[in-house]
Amino acid sequence: MNLMSCVILSLTVLGTVWLCSLPWLCTLLTGLGLFIAWMGSWKNIRIFLHTIKRDLLCLAIIVRVRFSMYRNLRNRSTIPALFAQIVTLHPDKPALIYEATGEVWSFKELQERCHAVANWALEQGWAEGDVVALYMENQPLVVALWLGLAMIGVEAALINHNLRQHSLLHSVSVCGARALVFGTETAKAVSEVTDSLQPGVVLFSSGNEEDEEKLCSAQVQSLNALLARSPTHPPAHKLKKGFNSRLFYIYTSGTTGMPKAAIVVHSRYFRITAFGFHAYGICRDDIIYNCLPLYHSAGTIMGVGQCLLFGVTVVIRRKFSASRFWDDCVKHNCTVIQYIGEICRYLLAQPIRPSETHHKVRVAIGNGLRPSVWEEFVQRFRIQRVGEFYGATECNCSLINIDGKVGSCGFSSRIMPSFYPIRLVRVKQDQRELLRDSQGLCIPCLPGEPGMLVGCINDTDPLRRFDGYADQDSTNQKIAHNVFKMGDSAYISGDVMVMDEYGYIYFKDRSGDTFRWRGENVSTTEVEGVLSGLLGHADVAVYGVSVPGVEGKAGMAAIAHSGSHLDLDVFLIAVQKALPSYARPVFLRLMPSVDTTGTFKIQKVRLQKEGYKPQDTKEQIYFLNTRAGCYEAVTDELYNAITKGKVSL
């Protein structure tokens, strides 16, 4: 048995014993430390001592979640069945609070509304495996709809309520929806595509009575009226589905193309929720403030999942508001908040108000908290713990930061890496192509070397499954073969990351976002963080643009700027101090706002296509004249000169 195998075996035994008896932990830890000291190098000893506590804590969480998942798999559990168990524990406890109206649903009331949905769906003649699309803004009814449908095996498709026309049509059709349930607030968008929907798609509207009356016709039925008549007793249907069956669909953001419908099975919903609960110290008495969209996995799984599977109260806000955020937390005595994307930066850009330090929030859970604002966010708002995580809805290589390492989205154990088989592998710059060695296997990255995150696929392991998308071609594009060993398969995240010597992993860029300029790789994420900080946490999108006759791509920054004048000379001085020459934006685009998705991801496709040519009188484009040492406005004359190579870059 080699050294690494001995270490893994010893730590596995140690982790199991630790769950049962703390006194034994000290004895075993001492013995294991002596073993490592005798067998390993000083560097390995240092890494071991630095990471052993973190790794054992994570090991205990993984073991706990894994045992729970195997039990649920054996019992053929489903999310509705697990929720029913929670209801029996405290039926009258508040489950969901709707901030917009102050409406409070107890666990029993939520279950009854789910039963009404299930009985309504049975009356429609829908069967297990049928799909119903939900297209509405945040409200408790969204939860009752998908959970009630799941009680009879009907799968919901949670569609981004910001989508319009072609994107909306695509999202409804790709999942094969038999019906579309929409909120009256999205009625106009639905009316634009009604005639183009697949034949047989039934429309149901939900909203206030006046709006519903205006919409009701032969084509649109009132969901509120139908649910009001529907029985609230458990549906007379024996569910055939099990723990690994489909629950619902969540769509990718569509920043690089049409949204893809990711398949979420019951076991994946449980896994994401359980890791969040156990990893970040959430308690059953907590109150979670959830202002994230319920069509997104962070909002409807990581957030609402704590309510359904662990009995935590969740406050649902219709839409994120930076100005109302802390006031809401104080009003509802929230102890846990959720964030995603740029929410933390938006909060920092707000004026100081009393509620931002008079709250009871102790934990912030989410992903995408930039290193450039992490410490400022924690200090200003007095957050005791940040639970940063990484993981796309469909991925099998999620990461968790369980010890608050600033800037890290998670870690991979350096002393027992095979226990959770993920890896950073080398990839060609600006491409998705994985680099391979002479044997045809992917090449692991060394600490400090950027690489693509991949996760080994094992369909028999609920932690290692990859269920893919409704579209098989999209699924195939995310799978690579012969990655860890010959004959295996792995999920390709598409995200470039870097790991330090202790195994902490840091997000670097989405695949394709990094570009080369003057022989150097420029990380758009890092430059965006710096520029946003210099501009008082403004929205900034950084990308590379091609210039005829010039190798690589010149950096361009689109900046959301309106109102006060931006002193470009002062800005350039700050940029020169903060960034190396190759990372400084060659072009600036000042615009009223930067395109973002519903989850605050900046969309760059349109900006990249338009390049540095003046587009709109409301916008201004500037070019960095290095000889003059200033940014100057791009006129048609200057644009033509740059394009013809008459201006030096």
C-alpha positions as CSV (number, residue, x, y, z in Angstrom):
1,M,0.0,0.0,0.0
2,N,1.5,3.4,-1.0
3,L,1.7,6.5,1.1
4,M,-1.4,8.2,-0.4
5,S,-3.5,5.1,0.0
6,C,-2.5,4.8,3.7
7,V,-3.4,8.5,4.3
8,I,-6.8,8.1,2.6
9,L,-7.6,4.9,4.6
10,S,-6.4,6.5,7.8
11,L,-8.4,9.7,7.3
12,T,-11.6,7.8,6.3
13,V,-11.4,5.8,9.5
14,L,-10.6,8.9,11.5
15,G,-13.6,10.8,10.0
16,T,-16.0,8.0,10.9
17,V,-14.8,7.7,14.4
18,W,-14.9,11.5,14.8
19,L,-18.6,11.4,14.2
20,C,-19.0,9.0,17.1
21,S,-16.5,9.9,19.8
22,L,-14.4,13.1,20.2
23,P,-11.9,11.6,22.8
24,W,-10.8,9.1,20.2
25,L,-10.2,11.9,17.7
26,C,-7.2,13.3,19.7
27,T,-5.6,9.9,20.0
28,L,-6.0,9.1,16.3
29,L,-5.0,12.5,15.2
30,T,-1.8,12.3,17.1
31,G,-1.0,8.9,15.7
32,L,-1.8,10.0,12.2
33,G,0.3,13.1,12.5
34,L,3.3,11.0,13.6
35,F,2.7,8.7,10.7
36,I,2.7,11.5,8.2
37,A,5.7,13.1,9.8
38,W,7.6,9.9,9.6
39,M,6.6,9.1,6.0
40,G,6.1,12.5,4.3
41,S,8.1,15.5,3.4
42,W,8.1,18.8,5.4
43,K,6.0,20.4,2.7
44,N,3.4,17.7,3.0
45,I,3.4,18.0,6.8
46,R,2.8,21.7,6.5
47,I,-0.1,21.1,4.1
48,F,-1.5,18.4,6.3
49,L,-1.4,20.5,9.4
50,H,-2.9,23.5,7.6
51,T,-5.8,21.5,6.0
52,I,-6.6,18.6,8.3
53,K,-9.3,20.3,10.3
54,R,-11.0,21.6,7.2
55,D,-10.8,18.3,5.4
56,L,-12.2,16.3,8.3
57,L,-15.1,18.7,8.7
58,C,-15.9,18.4,5.0
59,L,-15.5,14.6,5.2
60,A,-18.0,14.4,8.1
61,I,-20.5,16.5,6.0
62,I,-20.0,14.3,2.9
63,V,-20.5,11.1,4.9
64,R,-23.6,12.5,6.6
65,V,-25.2,13.6,3.3
66,R,-24.1,10.4,1.5
67,F,-25.7,8.2,4.2
68,S,-28.9,10.2,4.0
69,M,-29.0,10.0,0.2
70,Y,-28.5,6.2,0.2
71,R,-31.3,5.8,2.8
72,N,-33.6,7.9,0.6
73,L,-32.5,6.0,-2.5
74,R,-33.3,2.7,-0.7
75,N,-36.7,4.0,0.5
76,R,-37.5,5.5,-3.0
77,S,-38.1,8.8,-1.3
78,T,-39.2,11.9,-3.2
79,I,-39.1,15.6,-2.3
80,P,-42.9,15.7,-1.7
81,A,-42.6,12.7,0.7
82,L,-39.8,14.2,2.6
83,F,-41.7,17.5,2.9
84,A,-44.7,15.6,4.3
85,Q,-42.5,14.3,7.1
86,I,-41.5,17.9,7.9
87,V,-45.1,19.1,8.0
88,T,-46.0,16.5,10.7
89,L,-43.2,17.9,13.0
90,H,-44.6,21.5,13.1
91,P,-47.7,22.0,10.9
92,D,-48.5,25.5,12.3
93,K,-45.0,26.9,12.0
94,P,-44.5,29.6,9.3
95,A,-43.1,28.0,6.2
96,L,-43.2,30.8,3.6
97,I,-43.6,34.6,4.2
98,Y,-44.4,36.7,1.2
99,E,-42.7,40.1,1.8
100,A,-44.8,41.9,-0.8
101,T,-48.1,41.3,1.0
102,G,-47.1,40.1,4.4
103,E,-48.9,36.8,3.7
104,V,-47.8,33.9,5.9
105,W,-48.2,30.3,4.9
106,S,-47.8,27.7,7.6
107,F,-46.4,24.3,6.7
108,K,-49.9,22.8,6.8
109,E,-51.2,25.5,4.6
110,L,-48.4,25.1,2.1
111,Q,-49.1,21.3,2.0
112,E,-52.8,21.9,1.4
113,R,-52.2,24.3,-1.4
114,C,-49.8,21.7,-3.0
115,H,-52.6,19.1,-2.7
116,A,-55.0,21.5,-4.5
117,V,-52.4,21.9,-7.3
118,A,-52.0,18.1,-7.5
119,N,-55.7,17.4,-7.7
120,W,-56.2,20.2,-10.3
121,A,-53.4,18.6,-12.4
122,L,-55.0,15.2,-12.1
123,E,-58.3,16.7,-13.3
124,Q,-56.5,18.1,-16.4
125,G,-55.5,14.5,-17.3
126,W,-51.8,15.0,-16.9
127,A,-49.7,11.9,-16.0
128,E,-46.2,11.2,-14.7
129,G,-43.6,12.5,-17.0
130,D,-45.7,15.3,-18.5
131,V,-44.3,18.8,-18.3
132,V,-45.9,22.1,-17.2
133,A,-44.1,25.4,-17.8
134,L,-44.2,28.0,-15.0
135,Y,-43.6,31.6,-16.1
136,M,-44.2,34.0,-13.2
137,E,-42.5,36.3,-10.8
138,N,-41.5,35.3,-7.3
139,Q,-44.4,34.4,-5.0
140,P,-45.2,31.4,-2.7
141,L,-47.6,30.0,-5.3
142,V,-44.5,29.1,-7.5
143,V,-43.4,26.7,-4.7
144,A,-46.9,25.2,-4.3
145,L,-47.2,24.7,-8.1
146,W,-44.0,22.8,-8.7
147,L,-44.2,20.9,-5.5
148,G,-47.9,20.0,-6.0
149,L,-47.2,18.9,-9.6
150,A,-44.3,16.7,-8.3
151,M,-46.8,14.9,-6.0
152,I,-48.3,13.2,-9.0
153,G,-45.1,13.0,-11.0
154,V,-45.7,16.0,-13.3
155,E,-42.5,17.9,-14.0
156,A,-42.4,21.7,-13.8
157,A,-40.2,23.8,-16.1
158,L,-39.2,27.0,-14.2
159,I,-38.8,29.6,-16.9
160,N,-37.1,32.9,-16.4
161,H,-39.9,35.6,-16.3
162,N,-37.6,38.1,-18.1
163,L,-37.4,36.0,-21.3
164,R,-39.3,37.3,-24.3
165,Q,-40.4,36.1,-27.8
166,H,-37.9,33.7,-29.3
167,S,-36.2,32.8,-26.1
168,L,-39.5,32.3,-24.4
169,L,-40.8,30.1,-27.2
170,H,-37.6,28.0,-27.2
171,S,-37.8,27.5,-23.4
172,V,-41.4,26.3,-23.6
173,S,-40.9,24.0,-26.6
174,V,-37.5,22.4,-25.6
175,C,-39.0,20.8,-22.5
176,G,-42.1,19.6,-24.4
177,A,-44.5,21.5,-22.1
178,R,-48.2,20.5,-22.3
179,A,-49.3,23.7,-20.5
180,L,-48.0,27.2,-19.6
181,V,-48.9,28.7,-16.3
182,F,-48.1,32.4,-16.2
183,G,-48.6,35.4,-13.9
184,T,-50.7,38.2,-15.1
185,E,-47.6,40.4,-14.8
186,T,-46.2,38.5,-17.8
187,A,-49.4,38.4,-19.8
188,K,-48.1,40.8,-22.5
189,A,-45.1,38.6,-23.1
190,V,-47.3,35.5,-23.4
191,S,-49.7,37.3,-25.8
192,E,-46.7,38.0,-28.1
193,V,-46.0,34.2,-28.5
194,T,-49.4,32.6,-28.1
195,D,-50.0,32.0,-31.8
196,S,-46.5,30.4,-32.1
197,L,-46.8,27.9,-29.3
198,Q,-46.9,24.2,-30.1
199,P,-50.5,23.0,-30.8
200,G,-52.2,21.7,-27.7
201,V,-50.4,23.9,-25.2
202,V,-53.0,25.0,-22.6
203,L,-52.7,28.4,-21.0
204,F,-53.5,29.3,-17.3
205,S,-53.1,32.7,-15.8
206,S,-52.6,33.6,-12.1
207,G,-52.9,37.0,-10.5
208,N,-55.4,39.4,-9.0
209,E,-59.1,38.9,-10.0
210,E,-59.4,42.0,-12.2
211,D,-56.3,41.1,-14.3
212,E,-57.5,37.5,-14.6
213,E,-60.9,38.6,-15.8
214,K,-59.4,40.6,-18.6
215,L,-57.3,37.7,-19.7
216,C,-59.8,34.9,-19.4
217,S,-60.9,33.6,-22.8
218,A,-61.3,30.4,-24.7
219,Q,-57.5,30.3,-24.8
220,V,-56.7,31.3,-21.2
221,Q,-58.2,29.8,-18.1
222,S,-58.1,31.3,-14.5
223,L,-55.8,29.2,-12.3
224,N,-57.0,30.9,-9.2
225,A,-60.6,29.9,-9.8
226,L,-59.6,26.4,-10.6
227,L,-57.4,26.0,-7.5
228,A,-60.1,27.5,-5.3
229,R,-62.5,24.6,-6.3
230,S,-59.8,22.0,-6.1
231,P,-59.8,19.6,-3.0
232,T,-57.0,20.1,-0.5
233,H,-56.8,16.5,0.6
234,P,-53.9,14.3,-0.6
235,P,-54.2,13.3,-4.3
236,A,-55.5,9.8,-5.0
237,H,-52.4,8.9,-6.9
238,K,-49.6,6.5,-6.0
239,L,-46.3,8.0,-7.3
240,K,-44.2,5.6,-9.3
241,K,-41.1,7.9,-9.3
242,G,-38.1,7.4,-7.0
243,F,-35.2,9.4,-5.7
244,N,-33.3,9.6,-9.0
245,S,-36.4,10.5,-11.1
246,R,-36.9,13.9,-12.7
247,L,-38.3,16.6,-10.4
248,F,-38.3,19.7,-12.6
249,Y,-36.2,21.7,-15.1
250,I,-34.1,24.8,-14.4
251,Y,-32.7,26.8,-17.3
252,T,-29.2,28.0,-17.8
253,S,-28.9,31.8,-18.1
254,G,-28.4,31.8,-21.8
255,T,-25.5,34.3,-21.7
256,T,-23.8,32.4,-24.6
257,G,-26.8,31.2,-26.5
258,M,-30.3,29.9,-26.0
259,P,-31.2,28.7,-22.5
260,K,-30.8,25.0,-21.9
261,A,-33.2,23.1,-19.7
262,A,-31.1,21.4,-17.0
263,I,-32.7,18.2,-15.5
264,V,-33.1,18.3,-11.7
265,V,-33.9,15.0,-10.1
266,H,-35.1,14.5,-6.6
267,S,-31.7,13.3,-5.3
268,R,-30.0,16.4,-6.7
269,Y,-32.5,18.7,-5.0
270,F,-31.8,16.9,-1.7
271,R,-28.0,16.9,-2.2
272,I,-27.8,20.7,-2.8
273,T,-30.1,21.5,0.0
274,A,-28.5,19.2,2.5
275,F,-25.0,20.4,1.8
276,G,-26.1,23.9,2.3
277,F,-27.8,23.1,5.6
278,H,-25.0,21.1,7.1
279,A,-22.0,23.0,5.7
280,Y,-22.9,26.5,6.8
281,G,-24.5,25.8,10.2
282,I,-28.1,26.6,9.4
283,C,-30.5,25.8,12.2
284,R,-34.2,24.8,12.0
285,D,-35.1,28.0,13.9
286,D,-33.4,30.2,11.3
287,I,-35.3,32.6,9.1
288,I,-33.9,32.9,5.6
289,Y,-34.2,36.1,3.4
290,N,-34.6,34.9,-0.2
291,C,-34.7,37.7,-2.8
292,L,-33.3,35.5,-5.5
293,P,-35.4,34.4,-8.5
294,L,-37.3,31.2,-7.9
295,Y,-36.6,30.0,-11.5
296,H,-33.0,29.8,-10.4
297,S,-31.4,26.9,-8.4
298,A,-30.0,29.1,-5.7
299,G,-33.5,30.5,-4.9
300,T,-35.6,27.5,-5.3
301,I,-33.2,24.7,-4.1
302,M,-30.6,26.2,-1.8
303,G,-33.1,28.7,-0.4
304,V,-36.7,27.2,-0.5
305,G,-35.1,23.7,0.0
306,Q,-34.2,24.6,3.6
307,C,-37.9,25.1,4.2
308,L,-39.2,21.9,2.5
309,L,-36.5,19.5,3.8
310,F,-35.4,21.0,7.1
311,G,-38.3,23.1,8.3
312,V,-36.7,26.5,8.1
313,T,-38.9,29.6,7.6
314,V,-38.1,31.4,4.3
315,V,-39.0,35.0,3.5
316,I,-39.7,35.4,-0.3
317,R,-39.3,38.7,-1.9
318,R,-40.8,39.4,-5.3
319,K,-37.7,41.1,-6.6
320,F,-34.3,42.1,-5.2
321,S,-34.1,45.7,-3.9
322,A,-30.8,47.0,-2.7
323,S,-32.5,49.9,-0.8
324,R,-35.0,47.6,1.0
325,F,-32.7,44.7,1.7
326,W,-31.6,45.3,5.3
327,D,-34.9,46.9,6.3
328,D,-36.6,43.7,5.2
329,C,-34.1,41.6,7.2
330,V,-34.8,43.6,10.3
331,K,-38.6,43.6,9.8
332,H,-38.7,39.8,9.5
333,N,-35.9,39.0,12.0
334,C,-33.9,37.2,9.3
335,T,-30.8,35.3,10.5
336,V,-29.6,34.0,7.1
337,I,-29.4,35.8,3.8
338,Q,-28.8,34.6,0.2
339,Y,-26.7,36.4,-2.4
340,I,-25.7,35.7,-6.0
341,G,-23.7,37.5,-8.7
342,E,-23.4,41.1,-7.9
343,I,-25.9,41.6,-5.1
344,C,-23.2,42.2,-2.5
345,R,-21.6,44.9,-4.7
346,Y,-25.0,46.5,-5.1
347,L,-25.5,46.6,-1.4
348,L,-22.1,48.2,-0.9
349,A,-23.0,50.9,-3.4
350,Q,-26.0,51.9,-1.2
351,P,-25.8,54.8,1.3
352,I,-25.2,53.8,4.9
353,R,-28.4,53.2,6.8
354,P,-29.1,52.1,10.4
355,S,-30.7,48.7,9.4
356,E,-27.5,47.4,7.8
357,T,-26.0,46.8,11.3
358,H,-29.1,46.4,13.4
359,H,-30.1,43.1,11.9
360,K,-29.8,39.6,13.3
361,V,-28.2,38.1,10.2
362,R,-25.2,35.9,11.0
363,V,-24.7,33.8,7.8
364,A,-24.6,34.9,4.1
365,I,-24.9,32.0,1.6
366,G,-24.3,32.3,-2.1
367,N,-21.9,32.3,-4.9
368,G,-20.1,34.9,-7.0
369,L,-18.9,37.1,-4.1
370,R,-15.9,38.8,-5.7
371,P,-12.6,38.8,-3.7
372,S,-12.4,42.6,-4.3
373,V,-15.5,43.2,-2.2
374,W,-15.5,40.2,0.2
375,E,-13.9,41.8,3.3
376,E,-15.6,45.1,2.8
377,F,-19.0,43.3,2.7
378,V,-18.3,41.3,5.8
379,Q,-17.0,44.3,7.8
380,R,-19.5,46.9,6.8
381,F,-22.6,44.6,7.3
382,R,-21.1,42.7,10.3
383,I,-21.6,39.2,8.8
384,Q,-20.2,36.5,11.0
385,R,-19.9,33.8,8.3
386,V,-19.9,33.7,4.5
387,G,-20.9,30.4,2.9
388,E,-19.6,30.8,-0.6
389,F,-20.1,27.8,-2.9
390,Y,-19.7,27.0,-6.6
391,G,-21.9,24.8,-8.7
392,A,-24.1,25.0,-11.8
393,T,-27.6,23.5,-11.5
394,E,-26.6,20.5,-13.5
395,C,-23.0,20.0,-12.5
396,N,-21.5,17.1,-10.4
397,C,-18.4,19.0,-9.3
398,S,-19.8,21.5,-6.7
399,L,-17.5,23.2,-4.3
400,I,-18.1,24.6,-0.8
401,N,-16.1,27.1,1.2
402,I,-16.7,25.9,4.8
403,D,-14.1,27.9,6.6
404,G,-14.5,31.4,5.2
405,K,-11.3,31.5,3.2
406,V,-11.6,35.0,1.5
407,G,-12.0,34.8,-2.2
408,S,-12.3,31.0,-2.4
409,C,-15.3,29.3,-3.9
410,G,-14.3,25.9,-2.3
411,F,-11.5,23.5,-2.1
412,S,-10.1,20.1,-3.2
413,S,-8.3,18.1,-0.5
414,R,-4.6,17.8,-1.1
415,I,-4.3,14.8,1.3
416,M,-7.3,12.7,0.2
417,P,-8.1,14.0,-3.4
418,S,-9.8,10.8,-4.6
419,F,-12.5,10.9,-1.9
420,Y,-14.3,13.7,-3.9
421,P,-13.1,13.2,-7.5
422,I,-12.9,16.6,-9.1
423,R,-9.9,18.1,-10.8
424,L,-8.5,21.1,-12.6
425,V,-7.1,20.1,-16.0
426,R,-5.2,22.0,-18.5
427,V,-7.1,23.6,-21.4
428,K,-6.1,25.5,-24.5
429,Q,-6.4,29.3,-24.0
430,D,-9.7,30.8,-25.3
431,Q,-11.0,27.3,-26.2
432,R,-12.9,24.4,-24.6
433,E,-10.4,21.8,-25.9
434,L,-8.8,19.9,-23.1
435,L,-5.1,19.2,-23.3
436,R,-4.0,15.6,-23.1
437,D,-0.8,13.7,-22.4
438,S,0.9,11.0,-24.5
439,Q,-1.6,8.4,-23.1
440,G,-4.6,10.4,-24.1
441,L,-5.5,11.4,-20.6
442,C,-6.2,15.0,-19.4
443,I,-3.3,16.7,-17.7
444,P,-3.9,17.8,-14.1
445,C,-3.0,21.3,-13.2
446,L,-0.3,22.1,-10.6
447,P,-1.1,24.6,-7.8
448,G,-1.1,28.1,-9.2
449,E,-1.9,26.9,-12.8
450,P,-5.3,27.8,-14.2
451,G,-7.4,25.0,-15.5
452,M,-10.9,23.7,-16.3
453,L,-12.9,22.2,-13.5
454,V,-14.1,18.7,-14.3
455,G,-16.0,16.1,-12.2
456,C,-15.9,12.3,-12.6
457,I,-19.3,10.8,-13.6
458,N,-20.6,7.8,-11.9
459,D,-24.3,7.1,-12.4
460,T,-24.5,4.6,-9.5
461,D,-23.3,7.3,-7.0
462,P,-25.9,10.0,-6.2
463,L,-23.1,12.5,-5.6
464,R,-21.4,11.8,-8.9
465,R,-24.4,11.7,-11.3
466,F,-24.8,14.0,-14.3
467,D,-28.4,14.1,-15.4
468,G,-27.8,16.6,-18.3
469,Y,-30.4,18.6,-20.2
470,A,-33.7,18.0,-21.9
471,D,-31.7,18.2,-25.2
472,Q,-29.4,15.3,-25.6
473,D,-27.0,17.2,-27.9
474,S,-26.4,19.8,-25.1
475,T,-25.8,16.9,-22.7
476,N,-23.2,15.3,-24.9
477,Q,-21.3,18.6,-25.2
478,K,-20.7,18.7,-21.5
479,I,-19.2,15.2,-21.2
480,A,-15.5,14.3,-21.9
481,H,-14.1,10.9,-21.9
482,N,-10.7,9.4,-20.8
483,V,-10.2,12.2,-18.2
484,F,-9.0,10.6,-14.9
485,K,-8.4,7.2,-16.5
486,M,-9.0,5.4,-19.7
487,G,-12.7,4.6,-20.3
488,D,-14.1,7.1,-17.8
489,S,-16.4,10.1,-18.3
490,A,-16.4,13.5,-16.7
491,Y,-18.6,16.6,-16.6
492,I,-16.9,19.7,-18.1
493,S,-17.8,22.8,-16.1
494,G,-16.6,25.3,-18.7
495,D,-15.2,27.4,-15.9
496,V,-11.5,28.2,-15.5
497,M,-10.2,28.2,-11.9
498,V,-6.9,28.1,-10.1
499,M,-5.9,26.1,-6.9
500,D,-3.4,27.2,-4.3
501,E,-1.0,24.8,-2.5
502,Y,-3.6,24.1,0.3
503,G,-6.3,23.1,-2.2
504,Y,-8.3,26.3,-2.0
505,I,-9.9,26.9,-5.4
506,Y,-10.5,30.4,-6.8
507,F,-12.8,31.2,-9.7
508,K,-10.9,32.8,-12.6
509,D,-13.1,33.1,-15.7
510,R,-15.9,31.5,-17.7
511,S,-14.4,29.5,-20.6
512,G,-13.7,32.0,-23.4
513,D,-13.8,35.1,-21.2
514,T,-10.0,35.2,-20.8
515,F,-8.2,36.8,-23.7
516,R,-4.6,37.4,-24.7
517,W,-3.1,40.8,-25.2
518,R,0.5,41.6,-25.7
519,G,1.4,38.0,-25.0
520,E,-0.3,37.9,-21.6
521,N,-3.6,36.3,-20.5
522,V,-6.1,38.8,-19.2
523,S,-8.8,37.6,-16.7
524,T,-11.9,39.6,-17.4
525,T,-13.3,38.7,-13.9
526,E,-10.2,40.2,-12.2
527,V,-10.2,43.4,-14.2
528,E,-13.9,43.8,-13.7
529,G,-13.4,43.6,-10.0
530,V,-10.7,46.2,-10.0
531,L,-12.5,48.7,-12.2
532,S,-15.8,48.3,-10.4
533,G,-14.0,49.1,-7.1
534,L,-12.4,52.2,-8.6
535,L,-15.8,53.4,-9.8
536,G,-17.7,52.9,-6.5
537,H,-19.0,49.4,-7.3
538,A,-20.5,50.3,-10.7
539,D,-21.5,47.6,-13.2
540,V,-18.5,46.8,-15.4
541,A,-18.2,44.3,-18.3
542,V,-14.7,43.6,-19.6
543,Y,-14.1,41.7,-22.8
544,G,-11.6,41.4,-25.6
545,V,-12.3,42.9,-29.1
546,S,-10.4,42.2,-32.3
547,V,-8.6,45.0,-34.1
548,P,-7.6,44.4,-37.7
549,G,-3.9,43.7,-38.1
550,V,-3.3,43.4,-34.4
551,E,-2.4,40.1,-32.7
552,G,-4.7,39.1,-29.8
553,K,-7.6,41.1,-28.5
554,A,-7.6,44.5,-27.0
555,G,-9.3,45.0,-23.7
556,M,-12.6,46.9,-23.6
557,A,-14.6,47.9,-20.6
558,A,-18.3,48.7,-20.8
559,I,-19.2,50.8,-17.8
560,A,-22.6,51.7,-16.5
561,H,-22.3,55.4,-15.9
562,S,-24.9,58.1,-15.8
563,G,-25.3,61.3,-14.0
564,S,-22.1,62.8,-12.6
565,H,-19.2,63.4,-14.9
566,L,-16.4,60.8,-15.0
567,D,-12.9,62.4,-14.9
568,L,-11.1,60.1,-17.3
569,D,-7.7,61.5,-16.4
570,V,-8.1,60.7,-12.7
571,F,-9.6,57.3,-13.7
572,L,-6.6,56.5,-15.9
573,I,-4.1,57.3,-13.1
574,A,-6.0,54.9,-10.8
575,V,-6.1,52.2,-13.5
576,Q,-2.3,52.6,-14.1
577,K,-1.7,52.0,-10.4
578,A,-4.0,49.1,-10.0
579,L,-3.5,47.1,-13.2
580,P,-0.4,46.0,-15.3
581,S,-0.1,47.6,-18.7
582,Y,-1.5,44.6,-20.6
583,A,-4.7,44.5,-18.5
584,R,-5.6,48.2,-18.8
585,P,-8.7,48.7,-21.0
586,V,-7.7,50.0,-24.4
587,F,-11.3,51.0,-25.0
588,L,-14.0,52.3,-22.7
589,R,-17.7,52.3,-23.4
590,L,-19.7,54.6,-21.1
591,M,-23.4,53.6,-21.2
592,P,-26.5,54.1,-19.0
593,S,-26.6,50.5,-18.0
594,V,-24.9,47.2,-18.8
595,D,-27.0,44.2,-19.9
596,T,-27.5,41.6,-17.1
597,T,-29.5,38.4,-16.7
598,G,-32.1,37.9,-14.0
599,T,-29.4,36.6,-11.7
600,F,-27.1,39.6,-12.3
601,K,-24.7,37.9,-14.7
602,I,-23.4,40.5,-17.1
603,Q,-24.2,39.7,-20.8
604,K,-21.3,40.4,-23.1
605,V,-22.4,38.8,-26.4
606,R,-23.9,42.0,-27.9
607,L,-21.1,44.2,-26.6
608,Q,-18.4,42.0,-28.1
609,K,-20.2,42.0,-31.5
610,E,-20.5,45.8,-31.5
611,G,-16.8,46.2,-30.6
612,Y,-15.5,49.8,-30.4
613,K,-17.5,51.4,-33.1
614,P,-19.7,54.3,-31.9
615,Q,-23.3,52.9,-31.7
616,D,-25.6,55.3,-29.8
617,T,-25.6,59.0,-29.0
618,K,-26.4,58.2,-25.4
619,E,-23.1,56.3,-25.2
620,Q,-19.5,57.4,-25.4
621,I,-16.6,55.3,-26.5
622,Y,-13.0,56.2,-25.7
623,F,-9.6,55.0,-26.9
624,L,-6.4,54.9,-24.7
625,N,-3.9,57.0,-26.5
626,T,-0.7,55.7,-24.8
627,R,1.5,58.3,-26.5
628,A,-0.6,61.2,-25.2
629,G,-1.3,59.4,-21.9
630,C,-5.1,59.9,-22.0
631,Y,-8.4,58.5,-23.1
632,E,-9.8,60.3,-26.2
633,A,-13.3,60.0,-27.7
634,V,-13.6,57.6,-30.6
635,T,-15.0,59.5,-33.6
636,D,-15.8,58.1,-37.0
637,E,-12.4,59.4,-38.1
638,L,-10.5,57.8,-35.3
639,Y,-12.4,54.6,-35.7
640,N,-11.4,54.4,-39.4
641,A,-7.8,55.2,-38.5
642,I,-7.7,52.4,-35.9
643,T,-9.3,49.9,-38.3
644,K,-6.8,50.8,-41.1
645,G,-3.8,50.4,-38.7
646,K,-2.9,54.1,-38.8
647,V,-3.0,54.3,-35.0
648,S,-0.6,52.5,-32.7
649,L,-2.1,50.3,-30.0
